[in-house]
Amino acid sequence: MAPAPVAVDNLLQPWAKARIQTIVKAKRLTSADLMQELGFGRNDTSLYRALAREHRIAPDLLSAIEKWLVVNAGL
């Protein structure tokens, strides 16, 4: 069975939002820390807007999130 998509039409799926928030809490990351881990600028708030509301995310950020979720699968 294929894994569920992280996003549909560049909108994060509820399971992905919950998983990101769980990892952020476990690692005690700030929004700036998370964006830095994903390889983006610390002042970029696009992911946190997507987590809080129905904001679309850029394909490059989506790709980084997918990889980050795999790397942090054990948390």
N, CA, C and O atoms as a Tripos MOL2 file, in Angstrom:
@<TRIPOS>MOLECULE
protein
  300   299    75     0     0
PROTEIN
NO_CHARGES

@<TRIPOS>ATOM
      1 N           0.8370   -1.1770    0.0000 N.3       1 MET1
      2 CA          0.0000    0.0000    0.0000 C.3       1 MET1
      3 C           0.8880    1.2490    0.0000 C.2       1 MET1
      4 O           1.8440    1.3350    0.7710 O.2       1 MET1
      5 N           0.5770    2.1810   -0.8390 N.am      2 ALA2
      6 CA          1.3560    3.4170   -0.9410 C.3       2 ALA2
      7 C           1.0650    4.3170    0.2600 C.2       2 ALA2
      8 O          -0.0550    4.3340    0.7720 O.2       2 ALA2
      9 N           2.0850    5.0710    0.7100 N.am      3 PRO3
     10 CA          1.8470    5.9910    1.8350 C.3       3 PRO3
     11 C           0.8710    7.0900    1.4300 C.2       3 PRO3
     12 O           0.7650    7.4500    0.2580 O.2       3 PRO3
     13 N           0.1730    7.6070    2.4130 N.am      4 ALA4
     14 CA         -0.7690    8.6980    2.1620 C.3       4 ALA4
     15 C           0.0080    9.9390    1.7390 C.2       4 ALA4
     16 O           1.1050   10.1790    2.2430 O.2       4 ALA4
     17 N          -0.5380   10.7230    0.8310 N.am      5 PRO5
     18 CA          0.1790   11.9340    0.4150 C.3       5 PRO5
     19 C           0.2440   12.9570    1.5450 C.2       5 PRO5
     20 O          -0.6930   13.1000    2.3310 O.2       5 PRO5
     21 N           1.3580   13.6550    1.6070 N.am      6 VAL6
     22 CA          1.5570   14.7020    2.6090 C.3       6 VAL6
     23 C           0.6430   15.8860    2.3140 C.2       6 VAL6
     24 O           0.1460   16.5510    3.2230 O.2       6 VAL6
     25 N           0.4320   16.1360    1.0220 N.am      7 ALA7
     26 CA         -0.4040   17.2630    0.6200 C.3       7 ALA7
     27 C          -1.2040   16.8910   -0.6220 C.2       7 ALA7
     28 O          -0.7760   16.0710   -1.4350 O.2       7 ALA7
     29 N          -2.3600   17.5030   -0.7480 N.am      8 VAL8
     30 CA         -3.1750   17.3890   -1.9410 C.3       8 VAL8
     31 C          -3.4180   18.8070   -2.4360 C.2       8 VAL8
     32 O          -3.8820   19.6710   -1.6920 O.2       8 VAL8
     33 N          -3.0960   19.0260   -3.7030 N.am      9 ASP9
     34 CA         -3.2210   20.3630   -4.2880 C.3       9 ASP9
     35 C          -2.4260   21.3870   -3.4690 C.2       9 ASP9
     36 O          -2.8580   22.5250   -3.2850 O.2       9 ASP9
     37 N          -1.2570   20.9560   -2.9810 N.am     10 ASN10
     38 CA         -0.3380   21.7770   -2.1800 C.3      10 ASN10
     39 C          -0.9250   22.2410   -0.8450 C.2      10 ASN10
     40 O          -0.4390   23.2040   -0.2530 O.2      10 ASN10
     41 N          -1.9540   21.5650   -0.3800 N.am     11 LEU11
     42 CA         -2.5030   21.8010    0.9610 C.3      11 LEU11
     43 C          -2.1240   20.6130    1.8350 C.2      11 LEU11
     44 O          -2.3790   19.4640    1.4740 O.2      11 LEU11
     45 N          -1.5180   20.8900    2.9820 N.am     12 LEU12
     46 CA         -1.1200   19.8110    3.8900 C.3      12 LEU12
     47 C          -2.3310   19.0250    4.3500 C.2      12 LEU12
     48 O          -3.3780   19.5890    4.6690 O.2      12 LEU12
     49 N          -2.1700   17.7140    4.3780 N.am     13 GLN13
     50 CA         -3.2230   16.8410    4.8760 C.3      13 GLN13
     51 C          -3.2440   16.8690    6.4090 C.2      13 GLN13
     52 O          -2.2090   17.1030    7.0320 O.2      13 GLN13
     53 N          -4.3930   16.6370    7.0130 N.am     14 PRO14
     54 CA         -4.4840   16.6840    8.4810 C.3      14 PRO14
     55 C          -3.4770   15.7810    9.1860 C.2      14 PRO14
     56 O          -2.8900   16.1820   10.1910 O.2      14 PRO14
     57 N          -3.2680   14.5670    8.6760 N.am     15 TRP15
     58 CA         -2.3130   13.6640    9.3260 C.3      15 TRP15
     59 C          -0.9060   14.2620    9.2770 C.2      15 TRP15
     60 O          -0.1450   14.1300   10.2350 O.2      15 TRP15
     61 N          -0.5540   14.9220    8.1620 N.am     16 ALA16
     62 CA          0.7790   15.5030    8.0270 C.3      16 ALA16
     63 C           0.9520   16.6840    8.9780 C.2      16 ALA16
     64 O           2.0080   16.8450    9.5880 O.2      16 ALA16
     65 N          -0.0830   17.5040    9.1010 N.am     17 LYS17
     66 CA         -0.0200   18.6220   10.0480 C.3      17 LYS17
     67 C           0.2190   18.1010   11.4570 C.2      17 LYS17
     68 O           1.0620   18.6260   12.1850 O.2      17 LYS17
     69 N          -0.5200   17.0690   11.8380 N.am     18 ALA18
     70 CA         -0.3870   16.5070   13.1860 C.3      18 ALA18
     71 C           1.0080   15.9210   13.3910 C.2      18 ALA18
     72 O           1.6060   16.0880   14.4530 O.2      18 ALA18
     73 N           1.5190   15.2410   12.3810 N.am     19 ARG19
     74 CA          2.8430   14.6230   12.4960 C.3      19 ARG19
     75 C           3.9300   15.6830   12.6080 C.2      19 ARG19
     76 O           4.8440   15.5440   13.4200 O.2      19 ARG19
     77 N           3.8460   16.7340   11.8090 N.am     20 ILE20
     78 CA          4.8230   17.8280   11.8830 C.3      20 ILE20
     79 C           4.8020   18.4360   13.2760 C.2      20 ILE20
     80 O           5.8550   18.6690   13.8700 O.2      20 ILE20
     81 N           3.6150   18.6930   13.7970 N.am     21 GLN21
     82 CA          3.4940   19.3050   15.1180 C.3      21 GLN21
     83 C           4.0390   18.3880   16.2060 C.2      21 GLN21
     84 O           4.6300   18.8690   17.1730 O.2      21 GLN21
     85 N           3.8540   17.0860   16.0670 N.am     22 THR22
     86 CA          4.3820   16.1290   17.0420 C.3      22 THR22
     87 C           5.9110   16.1630   17.0430 C.2      22 THR22
     88 O           6.5320   16.1750   18.1050 O.2      22 THR22
     89 N           6.5090   16.1790   15.8660 N.am     23 ILE23
     90 CA          7.9700   16.2050   15.7620 C.3      23 ILE23
     91 C           8.5200   17.5240   16.2930 C.2      23 ILE23
     92 O           9.5170   17.5390   17.0160 O.2      23 ILE23
     93 N           7.8760   18.6240   15.9370 N.am     24 VAL24
     94 CA          8.3100   19.9440   16.4120 C.3      24 VAL24
     95 C           8.3070   19.9770   17.9350 C.2      24 VAL24
     96 O           9.2430   20.4790   18.5570 O.2      24 VAL24
     97 N           7.2540   19.4400   18.5230 N.am     25 LYS25
     98 CA          7.1520   19.4260   19.9890 C.3      25 LYS25
     99 C           8.2320   18.5290   20.6020 C.2      25 LYS25
    100 O           8.8640   18.8990   21.5920 O.2      25 LYS25
    101 N           8.4390   17.3470   20.0100 N.am     26 ALA26
    102 CA          9.4360   16.4090   20.5400 C.3      26 ALA26
    103 C          10.8470   16.9910   20.4810 C.2      26 ALA26
    104 O          11.6560   16.7710   21.3830 O.2      26 ALA26
    105 N          11.1340   17.7300   19.4150 N.am     27 LYS27
    106 CA         12.4620   18.3120   19.2400 C.3      27 LYS27
    107 C          12.5700   19.7150   19.8270 C.2      27 LYS27
    108 O          13.6420   20.3210   19.8240 O.2      27 LYS27
    109 N          11.4580   20.2200   20.3250 N.am     28 ARG28
    110 CA         11.3970   21.5710   20.8980 C.3      28 ARG28
    111 C          11.9020   22.6290   19.9130 C.2      28 ARG28
    112 O          12.7410   23.4660   20.2450 O.2      28 ARG28
    113 N          11.3720   22.5640   18.7080 N.am     29 LEU29
    114 CA         11.7780   23.4920   17.6630 C.3      29 LEU29
    115 C          10.8920   24.7290   17.6510 C.2      29 LEU29
    116 O           9.6890   24.6520   17.8970 O.2      29 LEU29
    117 N          11.4970   25.8510   17.3650 N.am     30 THR30
    118 CA         10.7210   27.0540   17.0670 C.3      30 THR30
    119 C          10.3840   27.0010   15.5800 C.2      30 THR30
    120 O          10.9090   26.1620   14.8480 O.2      30 THR30
    121 N           9.5240   27.8830   15.1480 N.am     31 SER31
    122 CA          9.2030   27.9210   13.7200 C.3      31 SER31
    123 C          10.4600   28.2360   12.9060 C.2      31 SER31
    124 O          10.6460   27.6960   11.8150 O.2      31 SER31
    125 N          11.3080   29.0970   13.4270 N.am     32 ALA32
    126 CA         12.5590   29.4360   12.7410 C.3      32 ALA32
    127 C          13.4840   28.2260   12.6670 C.2      32 ALA32
    128 O          14.1100   27.9840   11.6350 O.2      32 ALA32
    129 N          13.5730   27.4630   13.7640 N.am     33 ASP33
    130 CA         14.4140   26.2640   13.7790 C.3      33 ASP33
    131 C          13.9370   25.2530   12.7410 C.2      33 ASP33
    132 O          14.7400   24.6580   12.0230 O.2      33 ASP33
    133 N          12.6210   25.0680   12.6720 N.am     34 LEU34
    134 CA         12.0600   24.1130   11.7230 C.3      34 LEU34
    135 C          12.3750   24.5210   10.2910 C.2      34 LEU34
    136 O          12.8070   23.6910    9.4920 O.2      34 LEU34
    137 N          12.1660   25.7760    9.9640 N.am     35 MET35
    138 CA         12.4340   26.2230    8.6040 C.3      35 MET35
    139 C          13.9150   26.0660    8.2620 C.2      35 MET35
    140 O          14.2650   25.7340    7.1290 O.2      35 MET35
    141 N          14.7720   26.3040    9.2380 N.am     36 GLN36
    142 CA         16.2020   26.1220    9.0110 C.3      36 GLN36
    143 C          16.5110   24.6430    8.7620 C.2      36 GLN36
    144 O          17.2920   24.3250    7.8650 O.2      36 GLN36
    145 N          15.9210   23.7460    9.5310 N.am     37 GLU37
    146 CA         16.1300   22.3140    9.3150 C.3      37 GLU37
    147 C          15.6750   21.8960    7.9230 C.2      37 GLU37
    148 O          16.2540   20.9980    7.3120 O.2      37 GLU37
    149 N          14.6360   22.5530    7.4330 N.am     38 LEU38
    150 CA         14.1050   22.2320    6.1080 C.3      38 LEU38
    151 C          14.9130   22.8840    4.9850 C.2      38 LEU38
    152 O          14.6780   22.6130    3.8070 O.2      38 LEU38
    153 N          15.8590   23.7390    5.3510 N.am     39 GLY39
    154 CA         16.7130   24.3740    4.3600 C.3      39 GLY39
    155 C          16.1870   25.7050    3.8360 C.2      39 GLY39
    156 O          16.5710   26.1510    2.7550 O.2      39 GLY39
    157 N          15.3150   26.3290    4.5990 N.am     40 PHE40
    158 CA         14.7260   27.6070    4.2080 C.3      40 PHE40
    159 C          15.1380   28.6840    5.2060 C.2      40 PHE40
    160 O          15.7220   28.3860    6.2480 O.2      40 PHE40
    161 N          14.8330   29.9230    4.8840 N.am     41 GLY41
    162 CA         15.1700   31.0360    5.7520 C.3      41 GLY41
    163 C          14.4130   30.9950    7.0690 C.2      41 GLY41
    164 O          13.2480   30.5990    7.1150 O.2      41 GLY41
    165 N          15.0730   31.4000    8.1220 N.am     42 ARG42
    166 CA         14.4720   31.3800    9.4580 C.3      42 ARG42
    167 C          13.2640   32.3110    9.5590 C.2      42 ARG42
    168 O          12.4180   32.1180   10.4320 O.2      42 ARG42
    169 N          13.1670   33.3020    8.6980 N.am     43 ASN43
    170 CA         12.0420   34.2440    8.7370 C.3      43 ASN43
    171 C          10.8690   33.8160    7.8640 C.2      43 ASN43
    172 O           9.8540   34.5100    7.8140 O.2      43 ASN43
    173 N          10.9940   32.6940    7.1820 N.am     44 ASP44
    174 CA          9.9360   32.1900    6.3050 C.3      44 ASP44
    175 C           8.8240   31.5840    7.1720 C.2      44 ASP44
    176 O           9.0570   30.6270    7.9100 O.2      44 ASP44
    177 N           7.6340   32.1410    7.0760 N.am     45 THR45
    178 CA          6.5110   31.6560    7.8970 C.3      45 THR45
    179 C           5.4950   30.8570    7.0870 C.2      45 THR45
    180 O           4.4000   30.5760    7.5760 O.2      45 THR45
    181 N           5.8380   30.4950    5.8760 N.am     46 SER46
    182 CA          4.8600   29.8290    5.0090 C.3      46 SER46
    183 C           4.3770   28.4990    5.5770 C.2      46 SER46
    184 O           3.1930   28.1830    5.4570 O.2      46 SER46
    185 N           5.2480   27.7210    6.1850 N.am     47 LEU47
    186 CA          4.8130   26.4410    6.7430 C.3      47 LEU47
    187 C           3.8890   26.6590    7.9360 C.2      47 LEU47
    188 O           2.8810   25.9650    8.0720 O.2      47 LEU47
    189 N           4.2120   27.5910    8.7790 N.am     48 TYR48
    190 CA          3.3520   27.8160    9.9420 C.3      48 TYR48
    191 C           1.9930   28.3860    9.5400 C.2      48 TYR48
    192 O           0.9930   28.1300   10.2100 O.2      48 TYR48
    193 N           1.9500   29.1440    8.4660 N.am     49 ARG49
    194 CA          0.6450   29.5920    7.9430 C.3      49 ARG49
    195 C          -0.1460   28.3960    7.4330 C.2      49 ARG49
    196 O          -1.3610   28.3220    7.6170 O.2      49 ARG49
    197 N           0.5460   27.4640    6.7920 N.am     50 ALA50
    198 CA         -0.1190   26.2620    6.2830 C.3      50 ALA50
    199 C          -0.5940   25.3560    7.4160 C.2      50 ALA50
    200 O          -1.6210   24.6900    7.2910 O.2      50 ALA50
    201 N           0.1500   25.3310    8.5190 N.am     51 LEU51
    202 CA         -0.2600   24.5180    9.6620 C.3      51 LEU51
    203 C          -1.4600   25.1280   10.3780 C.2      51 LEU51
    204 O          -2.3290   24.4050   10.8650 O.2      51 LEU51
    205 N          -1.5070   26.4310   10.4410 N.am     52 ALA52
    206 CA         -2.5670   27.1140   11.1740 C.3      52 ALA52
    207 C          -3.8410   27.2830   10.3520 C.2      52 ALA52
    208 O          -4.9440   27.2760   10.8990 O.2      52 ALA52
    209 N          -3.6870   27.4320    9.0520 N.am     53 ARG53
    210 CA         -4.8320   27.6830    8.1750 C.3      53 ARG53
    211 C          -4.6690   26.8650    6.9100 C.2      53 ARG53
    212 O          -3.6990   26.1210    6.7640 O.2      53 ARG53
    213 N          -5.5810   26.9960    6.0290 N.am     54 GLU54
    214 CA         -5.5220   26.2830    4.7510 C.3      54 GLU54
    215 C          -4.7340   27.0950    3.7230 C.2      54 GLU54
    216 O          -5.3050   27.6030    2.7580 O.2      54 GLU54
    217 N          -3.4430   27.2130    3.9290 N.am     55 HIS55
    218 CA         -2.5770   27.9040    2.9800 C.3      55 HIS55
    219 C          -1.8120   26.8680    2.1760 C.2      55 HIS55
    220 O          -1.3260   25.8780    2.7230 O.2      55 HIS55
    221 N          -1.7110   27.0970    0.8960 N.am     56 ARG56
    222 CA         -0.9300   26.2180    0.0320 C.3      56 ARG56
    223 C           0.5600   26.4720    0.2720 C.2      56 ARG56
    224 O           0.9850   27.5760    0.6120 O.2      56 ARG56
    225 N           1.3310   25.4040    0.0780 N.am     57 ILE57
    226 CA          2.7740   25.5290    0.2340 C.3      57 ILE57
    227 C           3.4520   25.2910   -1.1110 C.2      57 ILE57
    228 O           2.9270   24.5810   -1.9690 O.2      57 ILE57
    229 N           4.5980   25.8810   -1.2760 N.am     58 ALA58
    230 CA          5.3590   25.7580   -2.5150 C.3      58 ALA58
    231 C           5.8660   24.3280   -2.6840 C.2      58 ALA58
    232 O           6.1560   23.6470   -1.7000 O.2      58 ALA58
    233 N           5.9710   23.8770   -3.9290 N.am     59 PRO59
    234 CA          6.4470   22.5090   -4.1850 C.3      59 PRO59
    235 C           7.8210   22.2080   -3.5720 C.2      59 PRO59
    236 O           8.0480   21.0930   -3.1030 O.2      59 PRO59
    237 N           8.7380   23.1820   -3.5670 N.am     60 ASP60
    238 CA         10.0510   22.9150   -2.9790 C.3      60 ASP60
    239 C           9.9720   22.7130   -1.4660 C.2      60 ASP60
    240 O          10.7220   21.9130   -0.9070 O.2      60 ASP60
    241 N           9.0740   23.4320   -0.8080 N.am     61 LEU61
    242 CA          8.8700   23.2340    0.6290 C.3      61 LEU61
    243 C           8.2060   21.8910    0.8790 C.2      61 LEU61
    244 O           8.5640   21.1930    1.8280 O.2      61 LEU61
    245 N           7.2620   21.5230    0.0570 N.am     62 LEU62
    246 CA          6.5920   20.2280    0.1900 C.3      62 LEU62
    247 C           7.6060   19.0900    0.0700 C.2      62 LEU62
    248 O           7.5700   18.1400    0.8510 O.2      62 LEU62
    249 N           8.4910   19.1850   -0.8900 N.am     63 SER63
    250 CA          9.5220   18.1650   -1.0640 C.3      63 SER63
    251 C          10.4210   18.0720    0.1690 C.2      63 SER63
    252 O          10.7640   16.9750    0.6100 O.2      63 SER63
    253 N          10.8000   19.2220    0.7210 N.am     64 ALA64
    254 CA         11.6410   19.2400    1.9210 C.3      64 ALA64
    255 C          10.9010   18.6260    3.1100 C.2      64 ALA64
    256 O          11.5070   17.9110    3.9070 O.2      64 ALA64
    257 N           9.6160   18.8930    3.2380 N.am     65 ILE65
    258 CA          8.8200   18.3330    4.3320 C.3      65 ILE65
    259 C           8.7570   16.8170    4.2140 C.2      65 ILE65
    260 O           8.9160   16.1080    5.2080 O.2      65 ILE65
    261 N           8.5280   16.3200    3.0110 N.am     66 GLU66
    262 CA          8.4570   14.8710    2.8050 C.3      66 GLU66
    263 C           9.7520   14.1900    3.2430 C.2      66 GLU66
    264 O           9.7150   13.1580    3.9120 O.2      66 GLU66
    265 N          10.8860   14.7580    2.8710 N.am     67 LYS67
    266 CA         12.1860   14.2030    3.2690 C.3      67 LYS67
    267 C          12.3930   14.3120    4.7740 C.2      67 LYS67
    268 O          12.8980   13.3850    5.4070 O.2      67 LYS67
    269 N          12.0000   15.4490    5.3440 N.am     68 TRP68
    270 CA         12.1630   15.6960    6.7830 C.3      68 TRP68
    271 C          11.3250   14.7090    7.5950 C.2      68 TRP68
    272 O          11.7640   14.2380    8.6440 O.2      68 TRP68
    273 N          10.1300   14.3970    7.1170 N.am     69 LEU69
    274 CA          9.2820   13.4350    7.8190 C.3      69 LEU69
    275 C           9.9290   12.0470    7.8320 C.2      69 LEU69
    276 O           9.8360   11.3300    8.8290 O.2      69 LEU69
    277 N          10.5700   11.6740    6.7540 N.am     70 VAL70
    278 CA         11.2630   10.3770    6.6930 C.3      70 VAL70
    279 C          12.4320   10.3760    7.6740 C.2      70 VAL70
    280 O          12.6010    9.4250    8.4370 O.2      70 VAL70
    281 N          13.2350   11.4320    7.6580 N.am     71 VAL71
    282 CA         14.4000   11.5230    8.5500 C.3      71 VAL71
    283 C          13.9710   11.4690   10.0160 C.2      71 VAL71
    284 O          14.6850   10.9190   10.8540 O.2      71 VAL71
    285 N          12.8120   12.0370   10.3220 N.am     72 ASN72
    286 CA         12.3470   12.1110   11.7070 C.3      72 ASN72
    287 C          11.2710   11.0750   12.0260 C.2      72 ASN72
    288 O          10.4960   11.2520   12.9660 O.2      72 ASN72
    289 N          11.2250   10.0080   11.2530 N.am     73 ALA73
    290 CA         10.2000    8.9780   11.4340 C.3      73 ALA73
    291 C          10.2500    8.3220   12.8120 C.2      73 ALA73
    292 O           9.2240    7.8600   13.3110 O.2      73 ALA73
    293 N          11.4140    8.2740   13.4260 N.am     74 GLY74
    294 CA         11.5590    7.6060   14.7200 C.3      74 GLY74
    295 C          11.1020    8.4090   15.9160 C.2      74 GLY74
    296 O          11.1180    7.9050   17.0390 O.2      74 GLY74
    297 N          10.6940    9.6440   15.7020 N.am     75 LEU75
    298 CA         10.2860   10.5020   16.8280 C.3      75 LEU75
    299 C           8.8020   10.3780   17.0870 C.2      75 LEU75
    300 O           8.2770   11.0230   17.9940 O.2      75 LEU75
@<TRIPOS>BOND
     1     1     2 1
     2     2     3 1
     3     3     4 2
     4     3     5 am
     5     5     6 1
     6     6     7 1
     7     7     8 2
     8     7     9 am
     9     9    10 1
    10    10    11 1
    11    11    12 2
    12    11    13 am
    13    13    14 1
    14    14    15 1
    15    15    16 2
    16    15    17 am
    17    17    18 1
    18    18    19 1
    19    19    20 2
    20    19    21 am
    21    21    22 1
    22    22    23 1
    23    23    24 2
    24    23    25 am
    25    25    26 1
    26    26    27 1
    27    27    28 2
    28    27    29 am
    29    29    30 1
    30    30    31 1
    31    31    32 2
    32    31    33 am
    33    33    34 1
    34    34    35 1
    35    35    36 2
    36    35    37 am
    37    37    38 1
    38    38    39 1
    39    39    40 2
    40    39    41 am
    41    41    42 1
    42    42    43 1
    43    43    44 2
    44    43    45 am
    45    45    46 1
    46    46    47 1
    47    47    48 2
    48    47    49 am
    49    49    50 1
    50    50    51 1
    51    51    52 2
    52    51    53 am
    53    53    54 1
    54    54    55 1
    55    55    56 2
    56    55    57 am
    57    57    58 1
    58    58    59 1
    59    59    60 2
    60    59    61 am
    61    61    62 1
    62    62    63 1
    63    63    64 2
    64    63    65 am
    65    65    66 1
    66    66    67 1
    67    67    68 2
    68    67    69 am
    69    69    70 1
    70    70    71 1
    71    71    72 2
    72    71    73 am
    73    73    74 1
    74    74    75 1
    75    75    76 2
    76    75    77 am
    77    77    78 1
    78    78    79 1
    79    79    80 2
    80    79    81 am
    81    81    82 1
    82    82    83 1
    83    83    84 2
    84    83    85 am
    85    85    86 1
    86    86    87 1
    87    87    88 2
    88    87    89 am
    89    89    90 1
    90    90    91 1
    91    91    92 2
    92    91    93 am
    93    93    94 1
    94    94    95 1
    95    95    96 2
    96    95    97 am
    97    97    98 1
    98    98    99 1
    99    99   100 2
   100    99   101 am
   101   101   102 1
   102   102   103 1
   103   103   104 2
   104   103   105 am
   105   105   106 1
   106   106   107 1
   107   107   108 2
   108   107   109 am
   109   109   110 1
   110   110   111 1
   111   111   112 2
   112   111   113 am
   113   113   114 1
   114   114   115 1
   115   115   116 2
   116   115   117 am
   117   117   118 1
   118   118   119 1
   119   119   120 2
   120   119   121 am
   121   121   122 1
   122   122   123 1
   123   123   124 2
   124   123   125 am
   125   125   126 1
   126   126   127 1
   127   127   128 2
   128   127   129 am
   129   129   130 1
   130   130   131 1
   131   131   132 2
   132   131   133 am
   133   133   134 1
   134   134   135 1
   135   135   136 2
   136   135   137 am
   137   137   138 1
   138   138   139 1
   139   139   140 2
   140   139   141 am
   141   141   142 1
   142   142   143 1
   143   143   144 2
   144   143   145 am
   145   145   146 1
   146   146   147 1
   147   147   148 2
   148   147   149 am
   149   149   150 1
   150   150   151 1
   151   151   152 2
   152   151   153 am
   153   153   154 1
   154   154   155 1
   155   155   156 2
   156   155   157 am
   157   157   158 1
   158   158   159 1
   159   159   160 2
   160   159   161 am
   161   161   162 1
   162   162   163 1
   163   163   164 2
   164   163   165 am
   165   165   166 1
   166   166   167 1
   167   167   168 2
   168   167   169 am
   169   169   170 1
   170   170   171 1
   171   171   172 2
   172   171   173 am
   173   173   174 1
   174   174   175 1
   175   175   176 2
   176   175   177 am
   177   177   178 1
   178   178   179 1
   179   179   180 2
   180   179   181 am
   181   181   182 1
   182   182   183 1
   183   183   184 2
   184   183   185 am
   185   185   186 1
   186   186   187 1
   187   187   188 2
   188   187   189 am
   189   189   190 1
   190   190   191 1
   191   191   192 2
   192   191   193 am
   193   193   194 1
   194   194   195 1
   195   195   196 2
   196   195   197 am
   197   197   198 1
   198   198   199 1
   199   199   200 2
   200   199   201 am
   201   201   202 1
   202   202   203 1
   203   203   204 2
   204   203   205 am
   205   205   206 1
   206   206   207 1
   207   207   208 2
   208   207   209 am
   209   209   210 1
   210   210   211 1
   211   211   212 2
   212   211   213 am
   213   213   214 1
   214   214   215 1
   215   215   216 2
   216   215   217 am
   217   217   218 1
   218   218   219 1
   219   219   220 2
   220   219   221 am
   221   221   222 1
   222   222   223 1
   223   223   224 2
   224   223   225 am
   225   225   226 1
   226   226   227 1
   227   227   228 2
   228   227   229 am
   229   229   230 1
   230   230   231 1
   231   231   232 2
   232   231   233 am
   233   233   234 1
   234   234   235 1
   235   235   236 2
   236   235   237 am
   237   237   238 1
   238   238   239 1
   239   239   240 2
   240   239   241 am
   241   241   242 1
   242   242   243 1
   243   243   244 2
   244   243   245 am
   245   245   246 1
   246   246   247 1
   247   247   248 2
   248   247   249 am
   249   249   250 1
   250   250   251 1
   251   251   252 2
   252   251   253 am
   253   253   254 1
   254   254   255 1
   255   255   256 2
   256   255   257 am
   257   257   258 1
   258   258   259 1
   259   259   260 2
   260   259   261 am
   261   261   262 1
   262   262   263 1
   263   263   264 2
   264   263   265 am
   265   265   266 1
   266   266   267 1
   267   267   268 2
   268   267   269 am
   269   269   270 1
   270   270   271 1
   271   271   272 2
   272   271   273 am
   273   273   274 1
   274   274   275 1
   275   275   276 2
   276   275   277 am
   277   277   278 1
   278   278   279 1
   279   279   280 2
   280   279   281 am
   281   281   282 1
   282   282   283 1
   283   283   284 2
   284   283   285 am
   285   285   286 1
   286   286   287 1
   287   287   288 2
   288   287   289 am
   289   289   290 1
   290   290   291 1
   291   291   292 2
   292   291   293 am
   293   293   294 1
   294   294   295 1
   295   295   296 2
   296   295   297 am
   297   297   298 1
   298   298   299 1
   299   299   300 2
@<TRIPOS>SUBSTRUCTURE
     1 MET1         2 RESIDUE 1 A MET
     2 ALA2         6 RESIDUE 1 A ALA
     3 PRO3        10 RESIDUE 1 A PRO
     4 ALA4        14 RESIDUE 1 A ALA
     5 PRO5        18 RESIDUE 1 A PRO
     6 VAL6        22 RESIDUE 1 A VAL
     7 ALA7        26 RESIDUE 1 A ALA
     8 VAL8        30 RESIDUE 1 A VAL
     9 ASP9        34 RESIDUE 1 A ASP
    10 ASN10       38 RESIDUE 1 A ASN
    11 LEU11       42 RESIDUE 1 A LEU
    12 LEU12       46 RESIDUE 1 A LEU
    13 GLN13       50 RESIDUE 1 A GLN
    14 PRO14       54 RESIDUE 1 A PRO
    15 TRP15       58 RESIDUE 1 A TRP
    16 ALA16       62 RESIDUE 1 A ALA
    17 LYS17       66 RESIDUE 1 A LYS
    18 ALA18       70 RESIDUE 1 A ALA
    19 ARG19       74 RESIDUE 1 A ARG
    20 ILE20       78 RESIDUE 1 A ILE
    21 GLN21       82 RESIDUE 1 A GLN
    22 THR22       86 RESIDUE 1 A THR
    23 ILE23       90 RESIDUE 1 A ILE
    24 VAL24       94 RESIDUE 1 A VAL
    25 LYS25       98 RESIDUE 1 A LYS
    26 ALA26      102 RESIDUE 1 A ALA
    27 LYS27      106 RESIDUE 1 A LYS
    28 ARG28      110 RESIDUE 1 A ARG
    29 LEU29      114 RESIDUE 1 A LEU
    30 THR30      118 RESIDUE 1 A THR
    31 SER31      122 RESIDUE 1 A SER
    32 ALA32      126 RESIDUE 1 A ALA
    33 ASP33      130 RESIDUE 1 A ASP
    34 LEU34      134 RESIDUE 1 A LEU
    35 MET35      138 RESIDUE 1 A MET
    36 GLN36      142 RESIDUE 1 A GLN
    37 GLU37      146 RESIDUE 1 A GLU
    38 LEU38      150 RESIDUE 1 A LEU
    39 GLY39      154 RESIDUE 1 A GLY
    40 PHE40      158 RESIDUE 1 A PHE
    41 GLY41      162 RESIDUE 1 A GLY
    42 ARG42      166 RESIDUE 1 A ARG
    43 ASN43      170 RESIDUE 1 A ASN
    44 ASP44      174 RESIDUE 1 A ASP
    45 THR45      178 RESIDUE 1 A THR
    46 SER46      182 RESIDUE 1 A SER
    47 LEU47      186 RESIDUE 1 A LEU
    48 TYR48      190 RESIDUE 1 A TYR
    49 ARG49      194 RESIDUE 1 A ARG
    50 ALA50      198 RESIDUE 1 A ALA
    51 LEU51      202 RESIDUE 1 A LEU
    52 ALA52      206 RESIDUE 1 A ALA
    53 ARG53      210 RESIDUE 1 A ARG
    54 GLU54      214 RESIDUE 1 A GLU
    55 HIS55      218 RESIDUE 1 A HIS
    56 ARG56      222 RESIDUE 1 A ARG
    57 ILE57      226 RESIDUE 1 A ILE
    58 ALA58      230 RESIDUE 1 A ALA
    59 PRO59      234 RESIDUE 1 A PRO
    60 ASP60      238 RESIDUE 1 A ASP
    61 LEU61      242 RESIDUE 1 A LEU
    62 LEU62      246 RESIDUE 1 A LEU
    63 SER63      250 RESIDUE 1 A SER
    64 ALA64      254 RESIDUE 1 A ALA
    65 ILE65      258 RESIDUE 1 A ILE
    66 GLU66      262 RESIDUE 1 A GLU
    67 LYS67      266 RESIDUE 1 A LYS
    68 TRP68      270 RESIDUE 1 A TRP
    69 LEU69      274 RESIDUE 1 A LEU
    70 VAL70      278 RESIDUE 1 A VAL
    71 VAL71      282 RESIDUE 1 A VAL
    72 ASN72      286 RESIDUE 1 A ASN
    73 ALA73      290 RESIDUE 1 A ALA
    74 GLY74      294 RESIDUE 1 A GLY
    75 LEU75      298 RESIDUE 1 A LEU
